[in-house]
Amino acid sequence: ANRQSQSSDLIINLPSIHIMKNTLQKQRRKTRPPIPQSVEQLPYPLPDV
């Protein structure tokens, strides 16, 4: 019985973790400026990573 309850908890938790990651990515997209299609469209040179 214990194993079954643990596995069902995992199944319930996985989608919520996935949704949290999606919302984080959406928030990053809002704060970050849109990515230009090409390097020539960049208003500034790319920093060396």
WOURKA-V559954 format. One record per residue. N is the residue number from 1. RES is the residue in one small letter. PHI is phi in whole degrees, 0 to 359 (* if undefined). BURIAL is I if it has 16 or more other C-alpha atoms within 10 Angstrom, else O. Layout:
n->(N,N)
res->(RES,RES)
phi->(PHI,PHI)
burial->(BURIAL,BURIAL)
This chain:
n->(1,2,3,4,5,6,7,8,9,10,11,12,13,14,15,16,17,18,19,20,21,22,23,24,25,26,27,28,29,30,31,32,33,34,35,36,37,38,39,40,41,42,43,44,45,46,47,48,49)
res->(a,n,r,q,s,q,s,s,d,l,i,i,n,l,p,s,i,h,i,m,k,n,t,l,q,k,q,r,r,k,t,r,p,p,i,p,q,s,v,e,q,l,p,y,p,l,p,d,v)
phi->(*,297,299,296,294,295,294,293,299,299,297,287,283,303,300,295,296,298,294,299,297,296,294,298,296,295,297,297,297,293,283,276,294,299,282,295,292,222,294,297,278,292,285,216,295,291,288,287,268)
burial->(O,O,O,O,O,O,O,O,O,O,O,O,O,O,O,O,O,O,O,O,O,O,O,O,O,O,O,O,O,O,O,O,O,O,O,O,O,O,O,O,O,O,O,O,O,O,O,O,O)
